[in-house]
Amino acid sequence: MSSLDINDFIQQNRALADQVETYRGYWESDKHWQPRRDFILRNINDYPSQALDQLLSLSMVWANNVFLGCRYSAVLLDKVKAMAEGVEVEDAPVFRTRDEIMKQQKVPRESASLFL
């Protein structure tokens, strides 16, 4: 669903959209909530009411990965990335691993011995 489709879905399913709004955490900024809300709305029809907690958990995994850089198993990340296909995120941070940072800051061996 594009953002236009999401807006149409919300208009046609006002009660469901209002219910989804109750899942917003008090700590979530609009910047974080809007994409997570879209994630939930895109996938809510695939999860019966008794599995709603699973959908909400997956939405938090996705949001934590995108906005906070949290890492999870490859299988789980593949699943939530597929579920999030088409969700638009503005100004998402870019995270680098410690190894990537260390490679960039690598000091030549001769220079490193001067510090010992």
C-alpha positions in Angstrom: 0.0 0.0 0.0 1.3 3.4 -0.8 0.7 6.3 1.6 -2.3 7.3 -0.4 -3.6 3.7 0.0 -3.0 3.9 3.7 -5.0 7.1 3.9 -7.9 5.5 2.0 -7.7 2.5 4.2 -7.9 4.7 7.3 -10.9 6.6 5.9 -12.7 3.4 5.1 -11.9 1.7 8.4 -12.1 4.5 10.9 -12.8 2.2 13.9 -9.8 0.0 13.1 -7.6 3.1 12.6 -8.7 4.5 15.9 -7.9 1.1 17.5 -4.4 1.2 16.0 -3.8 4.6 17.4 -4.2 3.1 20.9 -1.1 1.0 20.3 1.1 4.1 20.1 3.6 4.2 23.0 3.8 7.5 24.9 7.5 7.7 24.1 7.0 7.5 20.3 7.5 10.7 18.4 5.4 11.3 15.3 8.5 10.5 13.2 8.6 7.0 14.7 4.9 6.4 15.2 3.7 7.2 11.6 5.9 4.5 9.9 5.1 2.0 12.7 1.4 2.7 12.3 1.7 2.2 8.6 3.5 -1.1 9.2 0.7 -2.2 11.5 -2.1 -1.1 9.1 -0.4 -2.9 6.1 -0.3 -6.2 8.0 -3.3 -6.1 10.4 -5.5 -8.1 8.0 -2.9 -11.0 8.0 -3.2 -11.3 11.8 -6.3 -12.5 13.6 -7.2 -10.7 16.8 -5.7 -13.5 18.9 -2.3 -12.9 17.1 -2.4 -9.1 17.4 0.3 -9.1 20.1 2.6 -10.9 17.6 2.0 -8.2 15.0 2.6 -5.4 17.5 5.8 -7.1 18.6 7.0 -7.4 15.0 6.2 -3.8 14.4 8.4 -2.9 17.4 11.2 -5.1 16.1 11.1 -3.3 12.8 10.9 0.2 14.4 13.8 -0.6 16.8 15.9 -1.8 13.9 15.2 1.2 11.7 15.2 4.0 14.3 17.5 2.7 17.1 19.8 0.3 15.2 18.9 -2.7 17.3 20.1 -6.0 15.8 18.1 -9.2 15.6 18.5 -12.6 13.9 18.7 -12.5 10.1 15.5 -14.6 9.8 13.5 -12.2 11.9 14.9 -9.1 10.1 14.1 -10.6 6.7 10.5 -11.2 7.9 9.9 -7.7 9.2 11.6 -6.1 6.2 9.3 -8.0 3.9 6.3 -6.9 6.0 7.5 -3.3 5.9 7.8 -3.2 2.1 6.4 0.1 1.0 6.5 1.8 4.4 8.1 5.2 3.9 10.5 6.4 6.5 11.9 10.0 6.4 15.4 10.8 7.7 16.1 7.3 9.0 19.4 7.2 10.8 22.3 5.2 9.4 24.0 2.9 11.8 27.5 1.4 11.4 29.0 -1.5 13.3 32.0 -1.1 15.5 34.1 -3.1 13.0 33.1 -0.6 10.2 34.1 2.3 12.4 37.4 0.7 13.4 38.3 0.0 9.7 37.7 3.6 8.9 39.9 4.8 11.7 42.6 2.2 11.2 46.0 3.7 12.3 49.2 2.5 10.5 51.3 0.1 12.6 54.3 2.5 12.7 52.1 5.4 14.1 50.5 3.1 16.6 53.8 2.1 18.2 54.4 5.8 19.0 51.5 5.7 21.4 53.0 2.8 23.5 
